[in-house]
Amino acid sequence: MANTDRIRIVIADDQDLVRAGFTMVINSQPDMQVVGQASDGAQAVKMVEQLHPDIVLMDVRMPGMDGLAATSQITSHMHGEHRTRVIILTTFDLDEYVMSAINAGASGFLLKDTEPETLLNSIRTVYQGNAIIAPTATKRLIEKMMENGMTVQSPAPQEGAADTAYVDPELSTLTEREREVLIEIAHGLSNQEIADKLFISLPTVKTHVAHILQKINARDRVQAVVFAYENHLVD
């Protein structure tokens, strides 16, 4: 495969060994290439401006500009046909504001100790325009977000409304099948896994996902997962 056909990746992490490990795994693949390594957020932003990579693997806690600020800068300046997508790397016990980065435009997050195969498949998934989340971390991250009073693009209830748990009006626009698909998305299932579980075709799942994102005004699957948790479709 020609270099021009490879997925071009920048790794941003302040630990040399972490960057070296990810680089070794990624460069072992014929369809991927690490084109830059940054030790802080400011370097990552500069590399994106200079190299226009396809993917940035972004650590959260770094000296100087952290990964959250860097993600906001990178995603807010995306324009034209080429788009650099950000995958947040998290330990989820410490990184309490990862959801802020996702809300700012990151295409998802992975645990730092994720298996190499999962990392590589996730990079390919995001490169294809989809979003990824680490299923084992999703619930805890969203619980932290909701405990802190944070939401992801959810409107506030009308003044004078009853003092009950708020439910987005978009929820009522989903069909029963779309709700089922959304629940499985929130459980971390891929489109193929959803198709197999619900006994429907893969193109049908893709159509349902597209309709769900449009109806709930979600940018990607990550925001769809948050929507599902906020509206108590999953526990």
SVG drawing of the C-alpha trace seen along z (x, -y; Angstrom):
<svg xmlns="http://www.w3.org/2000/svg" viewBox="-45 -30 55 43">
<polyline fill="none" stroke="black" stroke-width="0.4" points="0.0,0.0 1.4,-3.4 2.2,-5.8 -0.5,-8.2 -3.1,-5.6 -2.2,-5.1 -4.1,-6.5 -1.8,-9.3 -1.7,-9.6 -0.3,-12.0 0.2,-10.8 0.0,-13.4 1.2,-12.1 3.7,-13.5 5.1,-10.0 7.9,-8.9 7.2,-5.2 3.5,-5.6 4.2,-7.3 6.8,-4.7 4.5,-1.9 1.6,-3.2 4.0,-4.1 5.4,-0.6 1.9,1.0 0.5,-1.5 3.5,-1.4 3.3,2.4 0.1,2.0 0.3,1.7 -2.5,-0.9 -1.3,-3.2 1.6,-5.5 2.6,-7.7 3.6,-11.0 4.2,-13.0 4.6,-12.8 3.7,-15.6 4.5,-15.8 1.8,-18.5 -1.3,-20.0 0.3,-23.0 2.7,-20.8 -0.3,-18.6 -2.2,-21.6 0.9,-22.8 1.5,-19.4 -2.1,-19.2 -1.8,-22.6 1.5,-21.5 0.9,-17.9 -2.9,-17.6 -3.1,-14.1 -6.2,-12.0 -6.3,-11.0 -4.8,-12.4 -4.5,-10.1 -4.8,-12.7 -3.9,-12.2 -5.9,-14.3 -3.4,-15.3 -0.3,-17.0 1.8,-20.0 1.1,-23.4 -1.9,-23.0 -3.8,-19.9 -5.6,-17.5 -9.0,-19.0 -7.9,-22.5 -6.0,-21.1 -9.0,-19.0 -11.2,-22.1 -8.7,-24.0 -8.3,-21.2 -12.0,-20.5 -13.0,-24.2 -10.7,-24.9 -11.7,-21.9 -12.9,-22.9 -12.9,-21.7 -12.8,-18.1 -10.0,-17.0 -10.9,-16.6 -8.6,-15.6 -10.4,-13.5 -9.4,-13.2 -9.5,-10.1 -9.2,-10.9 -7.0,-8.5 -8.2,-8.2 -7.8,-6.3 -11.4,-7.4 -10.7,-7.3 -8.8,-10.6 -9.9,-12.3 -13.2,-13.8 -13.7,-16.2 -13.3,-13.8 -16.9,-14.5 -16.1,-18.1 -13.7,-17.1 -16.2,-14.8 -18.7,-17.7 -16.1,-19.9 -15.8,-17.5 -13.7,-14.5 -14.7,-11.3 -14.6,-9.2 -12.3,-7.8 -10.3,-4.7 -8.8,-3.5 -5.0,-3.7 -4.6,0.0 -6.8,1.0 -5.8,4.1 -3.7,3.3 -6.2,4.9 -9.0,2.8 -6.8,-0.3 -6.2,0.4 -9.8,1.2 -10.9,-1.9 -8.5,-4.1 -10.0,-2.5 -13.5,-3.1 -12.9,-6.7 -11.1,-7.2 -14.2,-6.0 -16.2,-8.8 -17.7,-6.9 -17.2,-7.5 -16.0,-5.1 -16.3,-4.7 -14.8,-2.3 -17.9,-0.4 -16.4,0.3 -15.8,-3.3 -18.9,-4.8 -21.2,-4.4 -18.8,-5.8 -17.9,-8.8 -21.5,-9.7 -22.4,-9.2 -19.6,-11.7 -20.8,-14.1 -24.4,-14.0 -23.3,-14.2 -21.5,-17.4 -24.5,-18.9 -23.0,-18.6 -25.0,-17.8 -24.1,-17.2 -26.1,-19.5 -29.4,-18.9 -31.9,-21.7 -33.1,-22.9 -36.6,-22.2 -39.2,-24.9 -39.6,-27.4 -42.3,-26.2 -42.1,-22.6 -42.6,-19.9 -39.6,-19.1 -39.0,-15.7 -36.2,-14.1 -35.9,-15.9 -36.5,-13.9 -35.6,-15.3 -38.6,-15.8 -36.6,-14.2 -37.0,-10.9 -40.7,-10.7 -39.7,-11.0 -37.9,-7.7 -39.7,-4.6 -39.6,-1.5 -37.0,0.1 -34.9,-3.0 -35.0,-3.0 -33.8,0.6 -30.9,-0.3 -30.0,-3.3 -29.9,-1.1 -27.5,1.3 -25.4,-1.6 -25.2,-2.7 -24.1,0.8 -21.1,0.3 -22.2,2.7 -21.0,2.2 -23.5,2.0 -22.8,5.6 -23.3,6.7 -26.6,4.8 -27.7,6.4 -26.9,9.9 -28.6,9.3 -31.8,7.8 -31.9,10.1 -31.9,7.3 -29.6,6.5 -26.5,4.3 -27.8,1.7 -31.0,1.5 -29.0,0.8 -27.0,-1.9 -30.3,-3.5 -31.7,-3.4 -28.5,-4.9 -28.6,-7.8 -32.3,-8.5 -31.5,-8.3 -28.6,-10.8 -30.8,-13.2 -33.8,-13.0 -31.9,-13.6 -29.6,-16.2 -26.5,-14.2 -23.3,-14.8 -22.1,-11.1 -22.5,-7.9 -20.8,-9.3 -23.4,-11.9 -26.1,-9.3 -24.8,-7.3 -24.9,-10.3 -28.4,-11.0 -29.4,-7.4 -28.0,-7.6 -29.4,-11.1 -32.9,-9.8 -32.6,-6.6 -32.8,-4.2 -29.9,-2.4 -28.8,-2.1"/>
</svg>
